[in-house]
Amino acid sequence: MENEFYRSRLIDEQIQYYLRLFGAVSIEGPKWSGKTWSALHHAKSVVYIGSDAGNFQNKVLAETDPSLVLTGEKPRLIDEWQEVPRLWDAVRHAVDQSTQKGQFILTGSSTPPYKGVLHSGVGRIAQIRMRPMSLFEMGRSSGAVSLKGLFAETFTPVAADEVSLRTLVDVTLQGGWPGALGFSAKEASDISSKYIETILTNDLGRVDDVKRSPHKMRLLLRSLARNVSTTASVRTLMRDITEHDEESLDSQTITSYLDVLSRLFLIENQPPFSTNLRSSIRVKQMEKRHFTDPSLAAALLGANAERLIGDLETFGFLFESLCIRDLRIYAEASGYSISHYQDYENNEIDAVVETDDGRWAAFEIKVGFHEVDKAAQNLKRIATRIGQHHKPAFLAVICGMSRASYRRDDGVYVLSPFMLRN
């Protein structure tokens, strides 16, 4: 179902690949990230379960008899399937009845409650995570430096035009939402603010039919924004809410609400790096907190370009989150994974990318070029400690204001986010 306005996404290759291997593919991710458009690009027919047409007739039909909405040319897209969780089992059953691959594409912007979903779908339904667009997908990165190429040692240094701090701030505020392309940073920020309000107003109870307080959720979201790109614990979030908002949330409420935010794909934490090596180094097993897009954190902080330029410490955390978003997209498009490193001696690495064959690379993320030397020294020092038995494939500093991507004399790469791709 071709659309002349469709902008290609890195996930397209994954969708095509898994449609050849499985009877169905489920594309999951936050609202407004482009799931439906990408699915339509690969589908030959579609049914919109969440459509209000005919007094939500498609949803009523699916609830009455799920098989009624599965008939159509294959691959058939079932959009927002989680509105009727029984559809998962219906699709699994339909796949079981045929040896044909690529029969269905499911899209969902939240994870439904487990009751009503009887089978995991293992072997029948491949699950893929879609995120907002990376700088490369938005056309803001030239793609001259490939993550896969760095591991393959095919890197070629490349220079580019000077990048201003205002440009870095603007792309962070704009975020990777396809619908915000072409808008100014101010307009995109307003869209992100309304996005959050819509989630708080309409979607909190739709995850599992449990009534939750939008006010309490807003308090938690603001605290998460203040602690983005950190390993803040639930206890830390509790103290932060009390300190900044002079209100309190108990640990049980925070834990429950964090689960809801995860199921709505609004947050996606960065797991800790496990060296799996014969080492006495004690590694902290805490996840680093991120929103699915840094624009959401910026909107919750009420940040605009002027405020962020005047508060580079806060912007540094938001910029790190933007780079993690992009690294995650590039890594997963290549079959890699991303984590972070933190030990009990206060040694930290912003991002660790691991390949499917066990190689790994370490990244530090910095805004200004003056921070590159210190970041490179930090990478080399920590890599020496943790890489005694399994050395890293390479070390790199992603520098927002670097005018080039190149390899330093000490072997550490300096990379511009405006040149990266998968």
N, C-alpha and C positions, 0 to 999 in steps of 0.2 A: 504494500500500500504506500507507494512513493509520494513524497511531499517535497515540492521544489524548494521549500524554505528550510528543509531539515539540515542541521549542521552535524556532521559526523562526530561520533563520540568514540573514545578508546574502548568502551565496553562493547561496541558493535562486533568486534572480532570474537569476543568471548561468547556473545549471544549466538553467533553463527556456529562457533565451535561446539557448544553444548547442544544446540539443536540437532547436530549430526550424531551426537552420542546418546541423548536421552529422549524420552517420549515427550517431556515437557520441560520448560525453563521458567523459573520464577524470578522476576526482577524486583528486588526490594530496595527501598530507599526513601528519603524524605520527600514530602510533597514538593512539587514545583521543581524537581531536579531533572525532569525530562524523561522519566520512565515511559510514559505513554507514547511520546513521540518516537523514542527509540524502538519500542515494541512494535509500533505501527510500521516502522521502517522494515521490519522483518516478517510481519504478519500478512495474511491474505484475507482475513475476515476479522471482525471485532464485535464484542458485546460489552457495553458499559454498565457494570452492575450498579455503580453509584449515581447513574443518571436519574434526574427527576422526571424524565419524559414519561408521559402516560401514568402519572402518579406512582413513579418508581416501579413501573411494570416489570422491568428486567429483574430487579431485586425480588419482587414477589414471585416471579416465575422460578427463579433460582431457589428460593426457599421452599416452593411447592414441590418442584422436581428438578434438581440440578441438571439432569440430562437435557432439559429443554433449552438450555442456553449453550450447550456444548456443540450443537450441530452447526456446521459451517465449514467453509473451505479452510484447509490446514496450511500453515500454522494458524490457529485461531487464537486471537488475543482476548483474554478475560480480564478486563480492567477493574482494579479495586476489588479483587476477589475476596478480600478479608471481610467485606460487608456481609458475606454469607460464607462462614468458615466451612460449611459442608462441601463447598465446591472443591476444596483441596482433595478430599477423599474421592469425590466424583471424578476428578481429573485422573487421579491415581488409578482408579478402577478402569476408566476408559483406556488408559495407557496399557494396563495389564491385558486388556482384551485384544490388543493388536501389537504386532511387532514393529509397526511403523514408528520411525523417529520423528521428532520435531512436530508433534501434533498440536501442542498448546504453548502459549506464552501467558504467564500470569504476571500481573503487576500489583503491588501493594505498598501503601504508604504507612502501614503499621502492622505489627505482629499481633494476630488475634489471640484470644485466650485459648489455652490448650484443649479445653473441653469442646467437643464438636469436631476436632481434628483427630481422627482415630489412628492414622498411619503417618509415619515420618516422611514417606515418599522417597526413601533411600533407594537408589537404583532406577527410579522412575522420573523424579523431578530434580533438576539441578538448580540450586539457589545461587543467585548472583547479586552482589551489592552494588547499587548505583549511587553515586555521590554528585554533588554539584560539580560544575565544570572546573577543570584545571586551567591554569594560564595558557597552556598549549591549546586546549580545546576551545578556549575563548579567542584564540588568535593573538594573545598578548605575548606568548613565548614563540621565538623563532623555531624552536625544536632542533637547534644546531647541535645540542649535546644530548646524547641518548644515555639513559641510565643503563640499559642493556649493553650499550657500547663501552661504557666505563668498566663494566665487569669483563667485557671481552677484550679490553686493552686496545680499543680502536679509537681512542680519543684524539681529536684534533683541536688545538687551541683556536679560539675565535674571538674577535673584538666586536664591540657594538657601540652604539651611541651612549652618551652619558645618561644615567637614570637619576631623576630627582627624588628627593624625599617625598615630595607631594605626590608623585606618581605611585610610589610604594603605598602611601596612605590611601590613595584613591582606589587602587585595585583591591585593597583589603576591605574597605568600606563597601565597595560594589559587590564583592562576593562572586560566587560562581553560579548564580541562578540564571538559567537561560533566558527567563523572562525579563531580567534586568539589564541585558545587553543593550548598549546604546544609550542608557540613561546616565545622568551625572552621578557622582558619588553621593551627593545629597539626596537625589531622587531615589537611588538604590537603597540608601539607608532608611528612608521613609518606608520603602517597600518591605524591608526586613523587619521593621518595627510592627507593621501591620500583619506581617506573616506570624510573628510571635503572638500578637493579640488574637488572631484567628485560631491558632492552636489552643490557646488558653480558653477561648470562648466556646469553641465547637468540638474539639477533639479529645479533651481529657477523659471524658466518660465513655467515649466510643471504643476505647481500647479493650475494656472488659466490663463495661456497664457499671462501674463503681463510681460513685459521685466523689469528686475531689474538689478541693478549694483552689480556684484560680489565684487567689491572693497568696496562699502558701506556696503554690508552684512558682509564682512570680518572684517571691523572696528567694527561693532556691535557685532559680535561673540567674538572678542578679549575682548571687554568691558564686555560682559557677563561672560567670563572666569575669568576676574579680579574680578568680583563681585559675583562669584558663592557662594552659601550658604548664601547670604545676601538678604535683602529686598530692594535692590536698585531700586529706582523709575526711570521712564523714564527721568526725569530731571537729576537725578544722572548719568545715562548712558550718557546723552548729555555732561555733564561736564567732565566725565571720558574720553570720546573720544577726546575732545578738549585738555585735559591735557596731555594725553599719546601719542596721534597720531597727535596732532596739526592740526586736521581737524575738521569739524563740520557736524553734522546731525541734522535736525530739528525733533521736537517731532512727527510730523505726519509721517515722514519717518520711524522713529524708531518703532512707534506703528504698522505701516503696515508691516514692516519686522519681527517684533516679531510674528505677526499673521502667517506669512509664515513659520517661524521656528517651530511654534507650529503645523501647519498643516503637516509639514514634520516629525513630531515627534522627532525633535532634542532637543527640550527643553520641560520640564515638571515641572512646578512650584508647590510648596508646599503651599496649601491654609492655611489661618489663622484658628486657633481653635476658635470655637464659643462655649462659655460655656453654653449659653441658661439658665443662672441661674439668680436668683434675687441678682444681685451684682452691686455695684456702680463702679466697676473697668472698666475703658475704655480700650478696647482691640483694637490694631491696626489691620486694615483690609487690610494688605499688604501681598502679596504672597512672598515666599522665592524662589529665582531663582536657578534652577538646569538644567543642561543638562541631557538628558536621560541616559547618562553614564559619569562618571567623567573623563574617558580617553580622551573624546573630549575636555574638559576644559584644561586638562594637555597638550594636543597636541597644542591647540591654544596659550598657554602660552610659548610653546617651552621648556617645563620642562622635564628634565631627572632625573634619580634617584639621581645623585650627587647634582643637584641644589635643589631638594626638601628636601633632607636630610639637606642641608645647609640653608633652609628657611622653618622652621617648622610652621611658621604662615600661609604661603600659603598652605603648605601640610595639615594643620589642616582643612582648608575649603574644600579641595578636599576629604579628608578622611570622613568628615561629609557627603559630597554628595554621596560617595560610600555607607555609611551606610543607608542613606535615600533611595537610590535605592533598597537596599536589604530589608529594612523594608517595603517599598511600595509593593514589590513583595510578601513578606510573608503575609502582612496584607490582600491584595486583594485576595490571594489564600484562605484565611479563611473568606472572606466576610466582612473584616474590612476596615476602611479608615484611612488615615494619614494626619496630619496637623502640624502646629507649633504654638507656643504661643509667643506673644510679646505685652507688654502693654506700656502705656505712662510714666511709671516710670522706664523704661529700664530693666524690668524683662523679661527674655526670657527662653523658653524651646525649645530645638532643634527639638523634635518630640513628637507629641501626637497621639497615636493610639486609635481609638474608635471602639468598637464592634458593631454588628448589634442590640444589645439589650441595647445600651446606656452606657455601662461601658467604662472607659477610663484609659489609662496608660501614664505616662510621661517618656521621655528618654532624657538624656544628652549624648553627643557623644564626647569622648576625645581620644587623641592618647596615651598619657603617663599615667602610673599608678599613678604618683605623683599628677595628676589632679583629681583623683577620689574623695577624701575627699571634696574638694571645690564644685565639681559638685553635690555630694549627698546633701550637705547642701543647695545648691541653689534649688534643686528639692523640698526638704522638706519645705523650706521657701515659695516658690511660690505656692506649692500645698495647703498649709495651707490657703493662701490668696484666691485662686480661688475655693477651694474645700469645702467651709463651708457648702454648701447645697448638694453637690454631690462629695463625696470623691473619689480619684482615686483608681482603683483596685490595682495598684502597681506603684512603682517608680524604675527606672533602669538607670544605667550608662553603656553605651557600651564603653568599653576601648580596644583600639586596641592592646595594649601590655600586657594585663592581661593574666596570665598563668592559670586562672581558671574562672569558672562562679559559683558564690556563692551569698548567702544572708548575708549582713552585720548585725551587732547587732542592728542597727537602722531600719532594715527592708528594706533598699534599696538594690536592686540587682546590682551586678557587672557582666556584661556579655561580653564574648569574641565574636567578630563577626565571628570567626572561629568555633563557636559552634552553631550558630543560624540557625533556619529554620522556616517554617510556623507553 
